[in-house]
Amino acid sequence: RRKGERPKPYAVDPTKCTACKICLSQFGCPAISIEDGRIYIDKYSCTGCGVCAQICPSKAIIRVEG
């Protein structure tokens, strides 16, 4: 990553997410929340670390491209 360049955030693919809530209960990232029964990642709060994508058992958390 270049100096001053913001890392690409992550997002939840709703077609893969099973709403198991492991990303909420086991990780506790402030960028992850639940809205209307669906898991949501705030792209402005996400630091792009990728830990949530690593712990998601359904591989529903993906890096946002572009």
mmCIF file of the N, C-alpha and C atoms, coordinates in Angstrom:
data_MODEL
# 
_entry.id   MODEL 
# 
loop_
_atom_site.group_PDB 
_atom_site.id 
_atom_site.type_symbol 
_atom_site.label_atom_id 
_atom_site.label_alt_id 
_atom_site.label_comp_id 
_atom_site.label_asym_id 
_atom_site.label_entity_id 
_atom_site.label_seq_id 
_atom_site.pdbx_PDB_ins_code 
_atom_site.Cartn_x 
_atom_site.Cartn_y 
_atom_site.Cartn_z 
_atom_site.occupancy 
_atom_site.B_iso_or_equiv 
_atom_site.pdbx_formal_charge 
_atom_site.auth_seq_id 
_atom_site.auth_comp_id 
_atom_site.auth_asym_id 
_atom_site.auth_atom_id 
_atom_site.pdbx_PDB_model_num 
ATOM 1   N N  . ARG A 1 1  ? 0.845   -1.162  0.000  1.00 0.00 ? 1  ARG A N  1 
ATOM 2   C CA . ARG A 1 1  ? 0.000   0.000   0.000  1.00 0.00 ? 1  ARG A CA 1 
ATOM 3   C C  . ARG A 1 1  ? 0.896   1.232   0.000  1.00 0.00 ? 1  ARG A C  1 
ATOM 4   N N  . ARG A 1 2  ? 0.512   2.196   -0.778 1.00 0.00 ? 2  ARG A N  1 
ATOM 5   C CA . ARG A 1 2  ? 1.280   3.436   -0.844 1.00 0.00 ? 2  ARG A CA 1 
ATOM 6   C C  . ARG A 1 2  ? 0.963   4.333   0.339  1.00 0.00 ? 2  ARG A C  1 
ATOM 7   N N  . LYS A 1 3  ? 1.926   5.125   0.710  1.00 0.00 ? 3  LYS A N  1 
ATOM 8   C CA . LYS A 1 3  ? 1.744   6.045   1.830  1.00 0.00 ? 3  LYS A CA 1 
ATOM 9   C C  . LYS A 1 3  ? 0.580   6.996   1.532  1.00 0.00 ? 3  LYS A C  1 
ATOM 10  N N  . GLY A 1 4  ? -0.319  7.129   2.478  1.00 0.00 ? 4  GLY A N  1 
ATOM 11  C CA . GLY A 1 4  ? -1.468  7.994   2.321  1.00 0.00 ? 4  GLY A CA 1 
ATOM 12  C C  . GLY A 1 4  ? -2.635  7.367   1.579  1.00 0.00 ? 4  GLY A C  1 
ATOM 13  N N  . GLU A 1 5  ? -2.445  6.184   1.019  1.00 0.00 ? 5  GLU A N  1 
ATOM 14  C CA . GLU A 1 5  ? -3.513  5.506   0.286  1.00 0.00 ? 5  GLU A CA 1 
ATOM 15  C C  . GLU A 1 5  ? -4.378  4.710   1.254  1.00 0.00 ? 5  GLU A C  1 
ATOM 16  N N  . ARG A 1 6  ? -5.671  4.898   1.177  1.00 0.00 ? 6  ARG A N  1 
ATOM 17  C CA . ARG A 1 6  ? -6.596  4.193   2.053  1.00 0.00 ? 6  ARG A CA 1 
ATOM 18  C C  . ARG A 1 6  ? -6.804  2.766   1.547  1.00 0.00 ? 6  ARG A C  1 
ATOM 19  N N  . PRO A 1 7  ? -6.724  1.763   2.438  1.00 0.00 ? 7  PRO A N  1 
ATOM 20  C CA . PRO A 1 7  ? -6.946  0.378   2.002  1.00 0.00 ? 7  PRO A CA 1 
ATOM 21  C C  . PRO A 1 7  ? -8.392  0.172   1.561  1.00 0.00 ? 7  PRO A C  1 
ATOM 22  N N  . LYS A 1 8  ? -8.595  -0.764  0.664  1.00 0.00 ? 8  LYS A N  1 
ATOM 23  C CA . LYS A 1 8  ? -9.938  -1.058  0.186  1.00 0.00 ? 8  LYS A CA 1 
ATOM 24  C C  . LYS A 1 8  ? -10.729 -1.745  1.301  1.00 0.00 ? 8  LYS A C  1 
ATOM 25  N N  . PRO A 1 9  ? -11.929 -1.255  1.564  1.00 0.00 ? 9  PRO A N  1 
ATOM 26  C CA . PRO A 1 9  ? -12.732 -1.837  2.647  1.00 0.00 ? 9  PRO A CA 1 
ATOM 27  C C  . PRO A 1 9  ? -13.363 -3.175  2.238  1.00 0.00 ? 9  PRO A C  1 
ATOM 28  N N  . TYR A 1 10 ? -13.973 -3.812  3.204  1.00 0.00 ? 10 TYR A N  1 
ATOM 29  C CA . TYR A 1 10 ? -14.673 -5.071  2.982  1.00 0.00 ? 10 TYR A CA 1 
ATOM 30  C C  . TYR A 1 10 ? -16.172 -4.833  3.011  1.00 0.00 ? 10 TYR A C  1 
ATOM 31  N N  . ALA A 1 11 ? -16.911 -5.774  2.442  1.00 0.00 ? 11 ALA A N  1 
ATOM 32  C CA . ALA A 1 11 ? -18.373 -5.708  2.417  1.00 0.00 ? 11 ALA A CA 1 
ATOM 33  C C  . ALA A 1 11 ? -18.910 -7.124  2.558  1.00 0.00 ? 11 ALA A C  1 
ATOM 34  N N  . VAL A 1 12 ? -20.187 -7.236  2.856  1.00 0.00 ? 12 VAL A N  1 
ATOM 35  C CA . VAL A 1 12 ? -20.833 -8.538  3.011  1.00 0.00 ? 12 VAL A CA 1 
ATOM 36  C C  . VAL A 1 12 ? -21.599 -8.863  1.737  1.00 0.00 ? 12 VAL A C  1 
ATOM 37  N N  . ASP A 1 13 ? -21.351 -10.058 1.202  1.00 0.00 ? 13 ASP A N  1 
ATOM 38  C CA . ASP A 1 13 ? -22.108 -10.544 0.047  1.00 0.00 ? 13 ASP A CA 1 
ATOM 39  C C  . ASP A 1 13 ? -23.385 -11.173 0.602  1.00 0.00 ? 13 ASP A C  1 
ATOM 40  N N  . PRO A 1 14 ? -24.534 -10.528 0.409  1.00 0.00 ? 14 PRO A N  1 
ATOM 41  C CA . PRO A 1 14 ? -25.775 -11.039 1.001  1.00 0.00 ? 14 PRO A CA 1 
ATOM 42  C C  . PRO A 1 14 ? -26.216 -12.393 0.460  1.00 0.00 ? 14 PRO A C  1 
ATOM 43  N N  . THR A 1 15 ? -25.719 -12.789 -0.701 1.00 0.00 ? 15 THR A N  1 
ATOM 44  C CA . THR A 1 15 ? -26.092 -14.095 -1.254 1.00 0.00 ? 15 THR A CA 1 
ATOM 45  C C  . THR A 1 15 ? -25.353 -15.234 -0.561 1.00 0.00 ? 15 THR A C  1 
ATOM 46  N N  . LYS A 1 16 ? -24.246 -14.922 0.112  1.00 0.00 ? 16 LYS A N  1 
ATOM 47  C CA . LYS A 1 16 ? -23.467 -15.938 0.816  1.00 0.00 ? 16 LYS A CA 1 
ATOM 48  C C  . LYS A 1 16 ? -23.640 -15.896 2.327  1.00 0.00 ? 16 LYS A C  1 
ATOM 49  N N  . CYS A 1 17 ? -24.027 -14.756 2.858  1.00 0.00 ? 17 CYS A N  1 
ATOM 50  C CA . CYS A 1 17 ? -24.125 -14.572 4.309  1.00 0.00 ? 17 CYS A CA 1 
ATOM 51  C C  . CYS A 1 17 ? -25.275 -15.394 4.884  1.00 0.00 ? 17 CYS A C  1 
ATOM 52  N N  . THR A 1 18 ? -24.968 -16.155 5.928  1.00 0.00 ? 18 THR A N  1 
ATOM 53  C CA . THR A 1 18 ? -25.982 -16.976 6.602  1.00 0.00 ? 18 THR A CA 1 
ATOM 54  C C  . THR A 1 18 ? -26.458 -16.327 7.892  1.00 0.00 ? 18 THR A C  1 
ATOM 55  N N  . ALA A 1 19 ? -25.988 -15.122 8.177  1.00 0.00 ? 19 ALA A N  1 
ATOM 56  C CA . ALA A 1 19 ? -26.330 -14.371 9.388  1.00 0.00 ? 19 ALA A CA 1 
ATOM 57  C C  . ALA A 1 19 ? -26.010 -15.152 10.664 1.00 0.00 ? 19 ALA A C  1 
ATOM 58  N N  . CYS A 1 20 ? -24.888 -15.861 10.646 1.00 0.00 ? 20 CYS A N  1 
ATOM 59  C CA . CYS A 1 20 ? -24.461 -16.629 11.826 1.00 0.00 ? 20 CYS A CA 1 
ATOM 60  C C  . CYS A 1 20 ? -23.985 -15.699 12.947 1.00 0.00 ? 20 CYS A C  1 
ATOM 61  N N  . LYS A 1 21 ? -23.607 -14.481 12.595 1.00 0.00 ? 21 LYS A N  1 
ATOM 62  C CA . LYS A 1 21 ? -23.187 -13.424 13.520 1.00 0.00 ? 21 LYS A CA 1 
ATOM 63  C C  . LYS A 1 21 ? -21.845 -13.690 14.203 1.00 0.00 ? 21 LYS A C  1 
ATOM 64  N N  . ILE A 1 22 ? -21.063 -14.597 13.665 1.00 0.00 ? 22 ILE A N  1 
ATOM 65  C CA . ILE A 1 22 ? -19.728 -14.839 14.222 1.00 0.00 ? 22 ILE A CA 1 
ATOM 66  C C  . ILE A 1 22 ? -18.870 -13.587 14.104 1.00 0.00 ? 22 ILE A C  1 
ATOM 67  N N  . CYS A 1 23 ? -19.041 -12.850 13.011 1.00 0.00 ? 23 CYS A N  1 
ATOM 68  C CA . CYS A 1 23 ? -18.259 -11.617 12.821 1.00 0.00 ? 23 CYS A CA 1 
ATOM 69  C C  . CYS A 1 23 ? -18.592 -10.581 13.890 1.00 0.00 ? 23 CYS A C  1 
ATOM 70  N N  . LEU A 1 24 ? -19.810 -10.621 14.411 1.00 0.00 ? 24 LEU A N  1 
ATOM 71  C CA . LEU A 1 24 ? -20.210 -9.697  15.474 1.00 0.00 ? 24 LEU A CA 1 
ATOM 72  C C  . LEU A 1 24 ? -19.800 -10.207 16.857 1.00 0.00 ? 24 LEU A C  1 
ATOM 73  N N  . SER A 1 25 ? -20.067 -11.468 17.129 1.00 0.00 ? 25 SER A N  1 
ATOM 74  C CA . SER A 1 25 ? -19.850 -11.998 18.475 1.00 0.00 ? 25 SER A CA 1 
ATOM 75  C C  . SER A 1 25 ? -18.400 -12.388 18.769 1.00 0.00 ? 25 SER A C  1 
ATOM 76  N N  . GLN A 1 26 ? -17.660 -12.850 17.763 1.00 0.00 ? 26 GLN A N  1 
ATOM 77  C CA . GLN A 1 26 ? -16.302 -13.328 17.997 1.00 0.00 ? 26 GLN A CA 1 
ATOM 78  C C  . GLN A 1 26 ? -15.224 -12.298 17.681 1.00 0.00 ? 26 GLN A C  1 
ATOM 79  N N  . PHE A 1 27 ? -15.562 -11.287 16.888 1.00 0.00 ? 27 PHE A N  1 
ATOM 80  C CA . PHE A 1 27 ? -14.551 -10.330 16.455 1.00 0.00 ? 27 PHE A CA 1 
ATOM 81  C C  . PHE A 1 27 ? -14.745 -8.960  17.096 1.00 0.00 ? 27 PHE A C  1 
ATOM 82  N N  . GLY A 1 28 ? -15.938 -8.433  17.068 1.00 0.00 ? 28 GLY A N  1 
ATOM 83  C CA . GLY A 1 28 ? -16.227 -7.160  17.719 1.00 0.00 ? 28 GLY A CA 1 
ATOM 84  C C  . GLY A 1 28 ? -15.701 -5.934  17.002 1.00 0.00 ? 28 GLY A C  1 
ATOM 85  N N  . CYS A 1 29 ? -15.605 -5.977  15.702 1.00 0.00 ? 29 CYS A N  1 
ATOM 86  C CA . CYS A 1 29 ? -15.138 -4.820  14.934 1.00 0.00 ? 29 CYS A CA 1 
ATOM 87  C C  . CYS A 1 29 ? -16.203 -3.724  14.957 1.00 0.00 ? 29 CYS A C  1 
ATOM 88  N N  . PRO A 1 30 ? -15.820 -2.482  15.217 1.00 0.00 ? 30 PRO A N  1 
ATOM 89  C CA . PRO A 1 30 ? -16.801 -1.397  15.255 1.00 0.00 ? 30 PRO A CA 1 
ATOM 90  C C  . PRO A 1 30 ? -17.402 -1.068  13.887 1.00 0.00 ? 30 PRO A C  1 
ATOM 91  N N  . ALA A 1 31 ? -16.801 -1.530  12.804 1.00 0.00 ? 31 ALA A N  1 
ATOM 92  C CA . ALA A 1 31 ? -17.333 -1.272  11.459 1.00 0.00 ? 31 ALA A CA 1 
ATOM 93  C C  . ALA A 1 31 ? -18.461 -2.239  11.093 1.00 0.00 ? 31 ALA A C  1 
ATOM 94  N N  . ILE A 1 32 ? -18.599 -3.329  11.849 1.00 0.00 ? 32 ILE A N  1 
ATOM 95  C CA . ILE A 1 32 ? -19.609 -4.351  11.541 1.00 0.00 ? 32 ILE A CA 1 
ATOM 96  C C  . ILE A 1 32 ? -20.825 -4.160  12.438 1.00 0.00 ? 32 ILE A C  1 
ATOM 97  N N  . SER A 1 33 ? -21.993 -4.168  11.809 1.00 0.00 ? 33 SER A N  1 
ATOM 98  C CA . SER A 1 33 ? -23.238 -4.036  12.561 1.00 0.00 ? 33 SER A CA 1 
ATOM 99  C C  . SER A 1 33 ? -24.320 -4.878  11.899 1.00 0.00 ? 33 SER A C  1 
ATOM 100 N N  . ILE A 1 34 ? -25.475 -4.891  12.532 1.00 0.00 ? 34 ILE A N  1 
ATOM 101 C CA . ILE A 1 34 ? -26.611 -5.603  11.970 1.00 0.00 ? 34 ILE A CA 1 
ATOM 102 C C  . ILE A 1 34 ? -27.742 -4.610  11.772 1.00 0.00 ? 34 ILE A C  1 
ATOM 103 N N  . GLU A 1 35 ? -28.305 -4.630  10.574 1.00 0.00 ? 35 GLU A N  1 
ATOM 104 C CA . GLU A 1 35 ? -29.407 -3.734  10.227 1.00 0.00 ? 35 GLU A CA 1 
ATOM 105 C C  . GLU A 1 35 ? -30.487 -4.551  9.523  1.00 0.00 ? 35 GLU A C  1 
ATOM 106 N N  . ASP A 1 36 ? -31.683 -4.483  10.046 1.00 0.00 ? 36 ASP A N  1 
ATOM 107 C CA . ASP A 1 36 ? -32.815 -5.231  9.479  1.00 0.00 ? 36 ASP A CA 1 
ATOM 108 C C  . ASP A 1 36 ? -32.506 -6.718  9.323  1.00 0.00 ? 36 ASP A C  1 
ATOM 109 N N  . GLY A 1 37 ? -31.777 -7.279  10.282 1.00 0.00 ? 37 GLY A N  1 
ATOM 110 C CA . GLY A 1 37 ? -31.460 -8.696  10.275 1.00 0.00 ? 37 GLY A CA 1 
ATOM 111 C C  . GLY A 1 37 ? -30.317 -9.093  9.361  1.00 0.00 ? 37 GLY A C  1 
ATOM 112 N N  . ARG A 1 38 ? -29.666 -8.116  8.748  1.00 0.00 ? 38 ARG A N  1 
ATOM 113 C CA . ARG A 1 38 ? -28.553 -8.402  7.836  1.00 0.00 ? 38 ARG A CA 1 
ATOM 114 C C  . ARG A 1 38 ? -27.271 -7.782  8.377  1.00 0.00 ? 38 ARG A C  1 
ATOM 115 N N  . ILE A 1 39 ? -26.170 -8.466  8.141  1.00 0.00 ? 39 ILE A N  1 
ATOM 116 C CA . ILE A 1 39 ? -24.860 -7.985  8.569  1.00 0.00 ? 39 ILE A CA 1 
ATOM 117 C C  . ILE A 1 39 ? -24.406 -6.910  7.582  1.00 0.00 ? 39 ILE A C  1 
ATOM 118 N N  . TYR A 1 40 ? -23.857 -5.843  8.124  1.00 0.00 ? 40 TYR A N  1 
ATOM 119 C CA . TYR A 1 40 ? -23.444 -4.698  7.324  1.00 0.00 ? 40 TYR A CA 1 
ATOM 120 C C  . TYR A 1 40 ? -22.066 -4.233  7.782  1.00 0.00 ? 40 TYR A C  1 
ATOM 121 N N  . ILE A 1 41 ? -21.210 -3.866  6.827  1.00 0.00 ? 41 ILE A N  1 
ATOM 122 C CA . ILE A 1 41 ? -19.900 -3.305  7.146  1.00 0.00 ? 41 ILE A CA 1 
ATOM 123 C C  . ILE A 1 41 ? -19.869 -1.876  6.624  1.00 0.00 ? 41 ILE A C  1 
ATOM 124 N N  . ASP A 1 42 ? -19.627 -0.940  7.527  1.00 0.00 ? 42 ASP A N  1 
ATOM 125 C CA . ASP A 1 42 ? -19.544 0.470   7.155  1.00 0.00 ? 42 ASP A CA 1 
ATOM 126 C C  . ASP A 1 42 ? -18.221 0.714   6.439  1.00 0.00 ? 42 ASP A C  1 
ATOM 127 N N  . LYS A 1 43 ? -18.291 1.078   5.173  1.00 0.00 ? 43 LYS A N  1 
ATOM 128 C CA . LYS A 1 43 ? -17.075 1.230   4.377  1.00 0.00 ? 43 LYS A CA 1 
ATOM 129 C C  . LYS A 1 43 ? -16.190 2.383   4.850  1.00 0.00 ? 43 LYS A C  1 
ATOM 130 N N  . TYR A 1 44 ? -16.756 3.330   5.566  1.00 0.00 ? 44 TYR A N  1 
ATOM 131 C CA . TYR A 1 44 ? -15.969 4.446   6.064  1.00 0.00 ? 44 TYR A CA 1 
ATOM 132 C C  . TYR A 1 44 ? -15.245 4.115   7.374  1.00 0.00 ? 44 TYR A C  1 
ATOM 133 N N  . SER A 1 45 ? -15.759 3.140   8.108  1.00 0.00 ? 45 SER A N  1 
ATOM 134 C CA . SER A 1 45 ? -15.131 2.721   9.358  1.00 0.00 ? 45 SER A CA 1 
ATOM 135 C C  . SER A 1 45 ? -14.175 1.551   9.167  1.00 0.00 ? 45 SER A C  1 
ATOM 136 N N  . CYS A 1 46 ? -14.352 0.802   8.087  1.00 0.00 ? 46 CYS A N  1 
ATOM 137 C CA . CYS A 1 46 ? -13.531 -0.381  7.814  1.00 0.00 ? 46 CYS A CA 1 
ATOM 138 C C  . CYS A 1 46 ? -12.095 0.040   7.518  1.00 0.00 ? 46 CYS A C  1 
ATOM 139 N N  . THR A 1 47 ? -11.140 -0.580  8.214  1.00 0.00 ? 47 THR A N  1 
ATOM 140 C CA . THR A 1 47 ? -9.722  -0.264  7.999  1.00 0.00 ? 47 THR A CA 1 
ATOM 141 C C  . THR A 1 47 ? -9.086  -1.169  6.952  1.00 0.00 ? 47 THR A C  1 
ATOM 142 N N  . GLY A 1 48 ? -9.831  -2.179  6.484  1.00 0.00 ? 48 GLY A N  1 
ATOM 143 C CA . GLY A 1 48 ? -9.314  -3.071  5.460  1.00 0.00 ? 48 GLY A CA 1 
ATOM 144 C C  . GLY A 1 48 ? -8.360  -4.130  5.975  1.00 0.00 ? 48 GLY A C  1 
ATOM 145 N N  . CYS A 1 49 ? -8.413  -4.435  7.270  1.00 0.00 ? 49 CYS A N  1 
ATOM 146 C CA . CYS A 1 49 ? -7.475  -5.404  7.856  1.00 0.00 ? 49 CYS A CA 1 
ATOM 147 C C  . CYS A 1 49 ? -7.724  -6.831  7.376  1.00 0.00 ? 49 CYS A C  1 
ATOM 148 N N  . GLY A 1 50 ? -8.994  -7.179  7.097  1.00 0.00 ? 50 GLY A N  1 
ATOM 149 C CA . GLY A 1 50 ? -9.312  -8.501  6.569  1.00 0.00 ? 50 GLY A CA 1 
ATOM 150 C C  . GLY A 1 50 ? -9.568  -9.585  7.592  1.00 0.00 ? 50 GLY A C  1 
ATOM 151 N N  . VAL A 1 51 ? -9.502  -9.271  8.870  1.00 0.00 ? 51 VAL A N  1 
ATOM 152 C CA . VAL A 1 51 ? -9.715  -10.283 9.905  1.00 0.00 ? 51 VAL A CA 1 
ATOM 153 C C  . VAL A 1 51 ? -11.137 -10.848 9.819  1.00 0.00 ? 51 VAL A C  1 
ATOM 154 N N  . CYS A 1 52 ? -12.116 -9.993  9.576  1.00 0.00 ? 52 CYS A N  1 
ATOM 155 C CA . CYS A 1 52 ? -13.508 -10.452 9.482  1.00 0.00 ? 52 CYS A CA 1 
ATOM 156 C C  . CYS A 1 52 ? -13.674 -11.450 8.344  1.00 0.00 ? 52 CYS A C  1 
ATOM 157 N N  . ALA A 1 53 ? -13.006 -11.214 7.223  1.00 0.00 ? 53 ALA A N  1 
ATOM 158 C CA . ALA A 1 53 ? -13.089 -12.132 6.085  1.00 0.00 ? 53 ALA A CA 1 
ATOM 159 C C  . ALA A 1 53 ? -12.461 -13.481 6.429  1.00 0.00 ? 53 ALA A C  1 
ATOM 160 N N  . GLN A 1 54 ? -11.439 -13.458 7.255  1.00 0.00 ? 54 GLN A N  1 
ATOM 161 C CA . GLN A 1 54 ? -10.770 -14.696 7.650  1.00 0.00 ? 54 GLN A CA 1 
ATOM 162 C C  . GLN A 1 54 ? -11.611 -15.535 8.596  1.00 0.00 ? 54 GLN A C  1 
ATOM 163 N N  . ILE A 1 55 ? -12.426 -14.904 9.456  1.00 0.00 ? 55 ILE A N  1 
ATOM 164 C CA . ILE A 1 55 ? -13.206 -15.673 10.428 1.00 0.00 ? 55 ILE A CA 1 
ATOM 165 C C  . ILE A 1 55 ? -14.590 -16.057 9.923  1.00 0.00 ? 55 ILE A C  1 
ATOM 166 N N  . CYS A 1 56 ? -15.016 -15.488 8.789  1.00 0.00 ? 56 CYS A N  1 
ATOM 167 C CA . CYS A 1 56 ? -16.350 -15.783 8.264  1.00 0.00 ? 56 CYS A CA 1 
ATOM 168 C C  . CYS A 1 56 ? -16.396 -17.210 7.710  1.00 0.00 ? 56 CYS A C  1 
ATOM 169 N N  . PRO A 1 57 ? -17.206 -18.098 8.321  1.00 0.00 ? 57 PRO A N  1 
ATOM 170 C CA . PRO A 1 57 ? -17.248 -19.485 7.857  1.00 0.00 ? 57 PRO A CA 1 
ATOM 171 C C  . PRO A 1 57 ? -17.886 -19.670 6.479  1.00 0.00 ? 57 PRO A C  1 
ATOM 172 N N  . SER A 1 58 ? -18.725 -18.741 6.065  1.00 0.00 ? 58 SER A N  1 
ATOM 173 C CA . SER A 1 58 ? -19.381 -18.875 4.760  1.00 0.00 ? 58 SER A CA 1 
ATOM 174 C C  . SER A 1 58 ? -18.681 -18.066 3.660  1.00 0.00 ? 58 SER A C  1 
ATOM 175 N N  . LYS A 1 59 ? -17.546 -17.442 4.013  1.00 0.00 ? 59 LYS A N  1 
ATOM 176 C CA . LYS A 1 59 ? -16.759 -16.649 3.054  1.00 0.00 ? 59 LYS A CA 1 
ATOM 177 C C  . LYS A 1 59 ? -17.604 -15.563 2.388  1.00 0.00 ? 59 LYS A C  1 
ATOM 178 N N  . ALA A 1 60 ? -18.499 -14.949 3.178  1.00 0.00 ? 60 ALA A N  1 
ATOM 179 C CA . ALA A 1 60 ? -19.408 -13.924 2.670  1.00 0.00 ? 60 ALA A CA 1 
ATOM 180 C C  . ALA A 1 60 ? -18.828 -12.523 2.734  1.00 0.00 ? 60 ALA A C  1 
ATOM 181 N N  . ILE A 1 61 ? -17.700 -12.368 3.407  1.00 0.00 ? 61 ILE A N  1 
ATOM 182 C CA . ILE A 1 61 ? -17.092 -11.041 3.531  1.00 0.00 ? 61 ILE A CA 1 
ATOM 183 C C  . ILE A 1 61 ? -15.988 -10.935 2.485  1.00 0.00 ? 61 ILE A C  1 
ATOM 184 N N  . ILE A 1 62 ? -16.153 -9.948  1.614  1.00 0.00 ? 62 ILE A N  1 
ATOM 185 C CA . ILE A 1 62 ? -15.254 -9.798  0.474  1.00 0.00 ? 62 ILE A CA 1 
ATOM 186 C C  . ILE A 1 62 ? -14.712 -8.376  0.410  1.00 0.00 ? 62 ILE A C  1 
ATOM 187 N N  . ARG A 1 63 ? -13.545 -8.228  -0.211 1.00 0.00 ? 63 ARG A N  1 
ATOM 188 C CA . ARG A 1 63 ? -12.934 -6.914  -0.387 1.00 0.00 ? 63 ARG A CA 1 
ATOM 189 C C  . ARG A 1 63 ? -13.683 -6.178  -1.498 1.00 0.00 ? 63 ARG A C  1 
ATOM 190 N N  . VAL A 1 64 ? -13.945 -4.905  -1.261 1.00 0.00 ? 64 VAL A N  1 
ATOM 191 C CA . VAL A 1 64 ? -14.623 -4.066  -2.252 1.00 0.00 ? 64 VAL A CA 1 
ATOM 192 C C  . VAL A 1 64 ? -13.576 -3.617  -3.272 1.00 0.00 ? 64 VAL A C  1 
ATOM 193 N N  . GLU A 1 65 ? -13.824 -3.886  -4.521 1.00 0.00 ? 65 GLU A N  1 
ATOM 194 C CA . GLU A 1 65 ? -12.903 -3.481  -5.587 1.00 0.00 ? 65 GLU A CA 1 
ATOM 195 C C  . GLU A 1 65 ? -13.429 -2.232  -6.263 1.00 0.00 ? 65 GLU A C  1 
ATOM 196 N N  . GLY A 1 66 ? -12.506 -1.395  -6.692 1.00 0.00 ? 66 GLY A N  1 
ATOM 197 C CA . GLY A 1 66 ? -12.891 -0.219  -7.466 1.00 0.00 ? 66 GLY A CA 1 
ATOM 198 C C  . GLY A 1 66 ? -13.201 0.919   -6.687 1.00 0.00 ? 66 GLY A C  1 
# 
